[in-house]
Amino acid sequence: MLAAVVFDLDGVLLDTEEIWDEVREALVGERGGRWSGRAQADMMGMSSREWSRYMHDELGLAEAPEEISAEVVGRMLERYRRRLPLIDGALAAVERLAARCPLALASSSNRELIDTFVQETALEQIFRVTVSSEEVGRGKPAPDVFLEAARLLGVDPRSCTAVDDSSSGLLAARAAGMRVVAIPNRAFPPSEEALAAADVVLERVGELTAAVVEHP
């Protein structure tokens, strides 16, 4: 029986993967680093500790990882405040499933970005639990953020359904033992291996219904 649905944020509810890419690439260019064409794909799913270290070690930024993270998050918040990039159908899908079972967010975004999202959309009460991967030991594809969401909800992760868009997220949800719904990111599509880990593949979040997330 379904106990909860655990949503990813970036790429599922917010159209932000390309914004993360733009912000990070701009910072690397300004600070004299070495941007790589695979950098965004590499960083998808990483916690802020992990991607800021990657930007320092692999992309050549001189600043400490903590400074890099703070600068990137500040620029992301500016973009959110200008216009929150909601994906069409996302809020309706959340409200539809909230009528069926408890909901959680398990995101690689920083805490400030998660809080801004739920405040701007008035979803604080609908998402009973929100977890950032910076609050657990490892980012996706490790299952930590999904397992923590289930723990805080007080449910067995095996009775949850996770909704994610990226390779790292789909593999993390599968490793957590959850039923996995994939909504592939069009800009950074998941690998065939990751898609094979999904129980259901949808074209868009608007297709997300109670029947899709139910456990067989």
C-alpha positions in Angstrom: 0.0 0.0 0.0 1.2 3.5 -0.8 2.4 5.4 2.2 3.8 8.6 0.7 5.0 10.3 -2.5 8.5 11.8 -2.4 9.1 14.5 -5.1 12.4 15.8 -6.5 12.3 19.6 -7.0 14.6 20.6 -9.9 13.4 19.3 -13.2 10.2 17.9 -11.8 8.4 20.9 -10.2 10.8 23.7 -11.2 12.4 24.1 -14.6 15.8 25.0 -13.2 18.4 22.5 -14.5 19.4 24.9 -17.3 19.4 27.8 -14.8 21.8 26.0 -12.6 23.9 25.4 -15.7 23.9 29.1 -16.7 24.7 30.4 -13.2 27.5 28.0 -12.6 29.0 28.5 -16.1 28.9 32.3 -15.7 30.6 32.1 -12.3 33.4 29.9 -13.7 33.9 32.3 -16.6 34.0 35.3 -14.3 36.5 33.7 -11.9 38.9 32.4 -14.5 37.9 28.7 -14.2 37.7 26.0 -16.9 34.1 25.2 -17.8 33.5 21.6 -19.1 30.7 20.6 -21.4 29.9 17.7 -19.1 30.0 19.8 -15.9 26.3 20.2 -15.4 25.6 16.5 -16.0 28.3 15.6 -13.6 26.9 17.9 -10.9 23.2 16.9 -11.2 22.2 15.2 -8.0 25.3 16.3 -6.0 24.8 17.9 -2.7 26.1 21.5 -2.3 29.1 20.3 -0.5 29.9 17.9 -3.4 29.3 20.3 -6.3 31.1 23.2 -4.8 34.1 21.0 -4.2 33.8 19.8 -7.8 33.8 23.4 -9.0 36.9 24.1 -6.9 38.8 20.9 -7.8 37.6 20.2 -11.4 36.6 23.6 -12.8 39.5 25.6 -11.2 37.7 28.1 -9.0 40.1 29.4 -6.4 37.6 30.3 -3.7 36.8 27.8 -0.9 33.9 25.5 -1.7 31.7 27.2 1.0 32.2 30.6 -0.8 31.4 29.0 -4.1 28.2 27.5 -2.8 27.0 30.7 -1.2 27.6 32.7 -4.4 25.8 30.2 -6.6 22.8 30.0 -4.2 22.6 33.8 -4.0 22.4 34.0 -7.8 19.8 31.3 -7.9 17.7 33.1 -5.3 17.8 36.2 -7.4 16.5 34.3 -10.4 13.7 32.7 -8.2 12.6 36.1 -6.9 12.5 37.6 -10.4 10.3 34.7 -11.6 9.8 31.3 -10.0 10.2 28.8 -13.0 7.3 26.5 -12.2 6.8 23.7 -14.7 3.3 23.6 -16.2 1.0 21.2 -14.3 3.4 20.9 -11.4 1.2 22.5 -8.7 -1.9 20.7 -9.9 -0.1 17.4 -9.7 1.1 18.1 -6.2 -2.4 19.1 -5.0 -3.9 16.0 -6.7 -1.6 13.6 -4.9 -1.8 15.5 -1.6 -5.4 14.4 -1.5 -4.3 10.8 -1.7 -1.3 10.5 0.7 1.4 12.5 2.6 4.0 14.2 0.4 7.7 15.0 0.9 10.4 16.8 -1.1 13.9 15.2 -1.4 16.0 17.6 -3.3 19.7 18.3 -4.2 18.8 22.0 -3.9 20.1 24.0 -0.9 17.8 24.6 2.1 17.3 28.3 1.2 16.1 27.4 -2.3 13.7 24.7 -1.1 12.2 27.0 1.5 11.8 29.8 -1.1 9.9 27.4 -3.3 7.5 26.2 -0.7 6.9 29.7 0.6 6.3 31.2 -2.9 3.9 28.5 -3.8 2.2 28.3 -0.4 3.0 24.6 -0.2 4.5 24.6 3.3 1.5 22.6 4.7 1.2 20.3 1.7 4.8 19.0 1.9 4.9 17.5 5.3 8.7 17.0 5.0 11.4 18.7 3.0 15.0 17.4 2.9 18.0 18.9 1.2 20.9 16.6 0.3 23.2 19.0 2.1 21.5 17.7 5.3 22.4 14.1 4.7 25.7 12.3 4.3 25.7 11.8 0.5 24.0 13.4 -2.5 22.2 11.4 -5.2 22.8 8.8 -6.6 23.2 7.6 -3.0 19.7 7.0 -1.5 20.3 9.1 1.6 18.0 12.0 0.9 15.1 9.7 0.0 15.7 7.5 3.0 15.7 10.6 5.3 12.4 11.8 3.8 10.8 8.5 4.6 12.3 8.4 8.1 11.0 11.9 8.9 7.5 10.9 7.6 7.7 7.8 9.7 7.1 5.4 6.8 8.8 2.4 5.2 10.7 3.7 2.1 9.5 0.5 0.3 6.0 1.8 0.6 6.8 5.1 -1.0 6.9 6.3 -4.6 9.6 8.7 -5.7 9.3 11.1 -8.7 12.5 12.3 -10.3 13.9 13.4 -13.6 17.7 12.8 -13.6 20.0 9.7 -13.8 21.3 10.4 -10.3 17.8 10.9 -8.8 16.3 7.8 -10.4 19.2 5.6 -9.3 18.9 7.1 -5.8 15.2 6.4 -5.5 15.7 2.8 -6.7 18.6 2.3 -4.2 16.2 3.6 -1.5 13.8 0.8 -2.4 11.0 3.1 -3.5 8.7 2.7 -6.5 10.2 5.0 -9.1 8.4 7.3 -11.5 10.6 9.0 -14.1 9.8 12.3 -15.9 13.0 12.5 -18.0 14.7 15.9 -18.1 14.7 17.0 -21.8 17.8 19.2 -21.5 19.8 16.6 -19.6 18.1 13.3 -20.3 18.8 10.4 -18.0 20.8 7.4 -19.1 19.3 4.2 -20.3 20.5 2.5 -17.2 18.7 5.0 -15.0 15.5 4.8 -17.0 15.6 1.1 -16.7 15.5 1.6 -12.9 12.1 3.3 -13.2 8.8 1.5 -12.8 6.9 4.1 -14.8 8.1 6.7 -17.4 6.0 9.8 -18.1 6.3 12.6 -20.6 5.3 15.4 -18.2 4.4 16.0 -14.6 0.8 16.7 -15.6 0.4 13.0 -16.3 1.1 12.2 -12.6 -2.0 10.7 -11.0 -2.8 8.6 -8.0 -3.1 5.6 -10.3 0.5 6.1 -11.5 2.1 6.3 -8.0 0.1 3.5 -6.5 2.0 0.4 -5.6 0.9 -2.8 -7.4 
